[in-house]
């Protein structure tokens, strides 16, 4: 390769973008790793166990923040274990979207409640926590993919429902989001 073959401004911008992405992930994963669970015997570290909890539940709660003001919202979701991302859909406007457009970083939790243990003053549960970044999906194919993931896990007859609400529907007014997960952690009791 000679100097004539280099696109210095373009190559530099691509390098800067990759470096910024690496620093973002490294910083957030480091922060998550620093805060270890106090009772390590309760930690869930196996990704298959985390995926099983995600698959068993229907709702997650995500925390977000803008202008130093926290906000929580509970959503149903679809999960792609290969891409390590969650999908959700929502109205095309509202407080959640206002916040996510300012700050797309979220912290989420999924709880598998196995009930109160009578006489033990304790509760049986498993929880999955995750840190990620939200992107709002604009393309029709992206929206169809997101909605298909959700319908597949929530509906007993997903093909019929997808035919009505995804395949034969104008998705121009549908808003879907994707949460790309940087790190998972989990905890269980009893």
C-alpha positions as CSV (number, residue, x, y, z in Angstrom):
1,X,0.0,0.0,0.0
2,X,1.4,3.4,-0.9
3,X,0.5,6.8,0.4
4,X,-1.6,7.4,-2.7
5,X,-3.8,4.4,-1.7
6,X,-4.7,5.9,1.7
7,X,-7.8,7.9,2.3
8,X,-6.4,9.7,5.3
9,X,-9.6,11.7,6.3
10,X,-11.9,8.8,5.8
11,X,-9.6,6.2,7.4
12,X,-9.0,8.5,10.4
13,X,-12.8,9.0,10.8
14,X,-13.4,5.3,10.7
15,X,-10.6,4.7,13.2
16,X,-12.0,7.4,15.5
17,X,-15.5,5.9,15.3
18,X,-14.1,2.4,16.1
19,X,-12.0,3.8,19.0
20,X,-15.0,5.7,20.5
21,X,-17.2,2.6,20.3
22,X,-14.5,0.5,22.0
23,X,-14.0,3.1,24.7
24,X,-17.8,3.3,25.3
25,X,-18.1,-0.5,25.7
26,X,-14.9,-0.8,27.8
27,X,-16.0,2.0,30.2
28,X,-19.5,0.6,30.7
29,X,-18.4,-3.1,31.0
30,X,-15.7,-2.0,33.5
31,X,-18.2,-0.1,35.6
32,X,-20.5,-3.1,35.6
33,X,-17.7,-5.5,36.5
34,X,-16.6,-3.3,39.4
35,X,-19.9,-3.6,41.2
36,X,-19.8,-7.3,42.0
37,X,-22.7,-9.0,43.7
38,X,-22.2,-9.1,47.5
39,X,-23.3,-12.7,47.9
40,X,-21.4,-14.4,45.1
41,X,-23.2,-17.7,45.7
42,X,-26.3,-16.1,44.4
43,X,-24.7,-14.8,41.2
44,X,-25.9,-16.2,37.9
45,X,-22.9,-16.2,35.5
46,X,-24.0,-18.8,33.0
47,X,-25.4,-17.2,29.8
48,X,-27.7,-20.2,29.2
49,X,-29.3,-19.7,32.6
50,X,-29.7,-16.0,31.9
51,X,-31.2,-16.8,28.5
52,X,-33.7,-19.2,30.1
53,X,-34.9,-16.5,32.6
54,X,-35.3,-14.0,29.7
55,X,-37.2,-16.6,27.7
56,X,-39.5,-17.5,30.6
57,X,-40.8,-14.0,31.3
58,X,-42.9,-11.5,29.3
59,X,-42.0,-8.1,30.8
60,X,-38.9,-6.2,31.5
61,X,-38.4,-2.8,33.3
62,X,-35.9,-0.4,31.9
63,X,-34.4,2.6,33.6
64,X,-33.3,5.7,31.7
65,X,-32.3,9.2,32.6
66,X,-32.2,12.7,31.1
67,X,-31.4,16.0,32.7
68,X,-30.6,14.2,35.9
69,X,-34.2,12.9,36.2
70,X,-34.6,9.1,36.3
71,X,-37.5,7.3,34.6
72,X,-38.7,3.7,34.6
73,X,-40.9,1.9,32.1
74,X,-42.1,-1.7,31.9
75,X,-42.3,-3.2,28.4
76,X,-43.0,-6.6,26.8
77,X,-40.2,-7.7,24.6
78,X,-38.6,-10.0,22.1
79,X,-35.1,-11.2,22.6
80,X,-32.5,-12.3,20.0
81,X,-29.9,-14.3,21.9
82,X,-27.5,-14.4,18.9
83,X,-27.4,-10.6,18.5
84,X,-27.7,-10.1,22.3
85,X,-30.5,-7.6,21.9
86,X,-34.0,-6.9,23.0
87,X,-36.8,-5.5,20.8
88,X,-39.8,-3.5,21.9
89,X,-42.5,-1.3,20.3
90,X,-44.3,1.8,21.6
91,X,-46.2,4.8,20.6
92,X,-44.5,7.3,18.3
93,X,-44.3,10.0,20.9
94,X,-44.1,10.3,24.6
95,X,-41.9,10.8,27.6
96,X,-39.9,7.6,27.1
97,X,-39.0,8.6,23.6
98,X,-38.1,12.1,24.6
99,X,-35.6,10.7,27.2
100,X,-34.2,8.0,24.9
101,X,-33.5,10.6,22.2
102,X,-31.5,12.6,24.7
103,X,-29.8,9.6,26.3
104,X,-30.1,6.2,24.8
105,X,-28.3,4.4,27.6
106,X,-30.5,2.1,29.7
107,X,-30.3,-0.3,32.6
108,X,-32.9,-3.1,32.5
109,X,-34.2,-5.9,34.7
110,X,-36.3,-9.0,34.2
111,X,-37.6,-10.8,37.3
112,X,-38.7,-14.4,37.6
113,X,-40.9,-14.4,40.7
114,X,-41.2,-17.8,42.3
115,X,-43.1,-16.6,45.3
116,X,-42.8,-15.7,49.0
117,X,-41.5,-18.4,51.3
118,X,-43.8,-18.7,54.3
119,X,-42.1,-18.9,57.6
120,X,-38.7,-18.0,56.1
121,X,-39.4,-14.3,55.7
122,X,-37.8,-14.6,52.2
123,X,-38.7,-14.6,48.6
124,X,-37.7,-17.1,45.8
125,X,-36.7,-15.3,42.6
126,X,-34.2,-15.0,39.8
127,X,-33.3,-11.7,38.2
128,X,-31.4,-10.7,35.1
129,X,-30.0,-7.2,34.9
130,X,-28.5,-5.7,31.8
131,X,-26.8,-2.5,30.5
132,X,-27.4,-1.4,27.0
133,X,-28.0,1.2,24.4
134,X,-31.3,1.9,22.6
135,X,-31.6,2.6,18.9
136,X,-35.0,3.4,17.3
137,X,-35.7,1.4,14.2
138,X,-36.8,3.3,11.1
139,X,-36.6,0.7,8.3
140,X,-39.7,-1.4,7.5
141,X,-37.6,-4.6,7.5
142,X,-36.1,-3.8,10.9
143,X,-39.6,-3.1,12.3
144,X,-40.9,-6.4,10.8
145,X,-38.0,-8.3,12.4
146,X,-38.5,-6.7,15.8
147,X,-42.3,-7.3,15.8
148,X,-41.7,-10.9,14.6
149,X,-39.4,-11.6,17.5
150,X,-42.0,-10.3,19.9
151,X,-45.0,-12.1,18.4
152,X,-43.0,-15.4,18.2
153,X,-42.4,-15.4,21.9
154,X,-45.8,-14.1,23.0
155,X,-48.4,-15.7,20.7
156,X,-49.4,-19.4,20.6
157,X,-50.2,-19.0,16.9
158,X,-47.6,-16.5,15.8
159,X,-47.9,-16.9,12.0
160,X,-51.6,-15.9,12.0
161,X,-50.9,-12.9,14.1
162,X,-47.8,-11.8,12.0
163,X,-50.0,-12.1,8.9
164,X,-52.4,-9.6,10.4
165,X,-50.1,-7.2,12.2
166,X,-46.8,-7.4,10.4
167,X,-46.9,-8.8,6.9
168,X,-50.1,-7.1,5.7
169,X,-49.8,-3.9,7.7
170,X,-48.4,-0.5,6.9
171,X,-45.7,-0.1,9.5
172,X,-45.0,3.6,8.8
173,X,-46.7,4.6,12.0
174,X,-45.2,1.8,14.2
175,X,-42.2,2.6,16.3
176,X,-39.9,-0.2,17.4
177,X,-36.7,-0.1,19.4
178,X,-33.7,-2.2,19.8
179,X,-31.6,-2.5,23.0
180,X,-28.1,-3.7,22.3
181,X,-26.8,-5.3,25.5
182,X,-23.3,-4.5,26.6
183,X,-23.3,-6.7,29.7
184,X,-25.6,-9.1,31.7
185,X,-25.6,-10.0,35.3
186,X,-28.0,-12.2,37.3
187,X,-28.9,-13.1,40.8
188,X,-31.1,-15.9,42.4
189,X,-32.4,-16.7,45.8
190,X,-33.7,-20.1,46.9
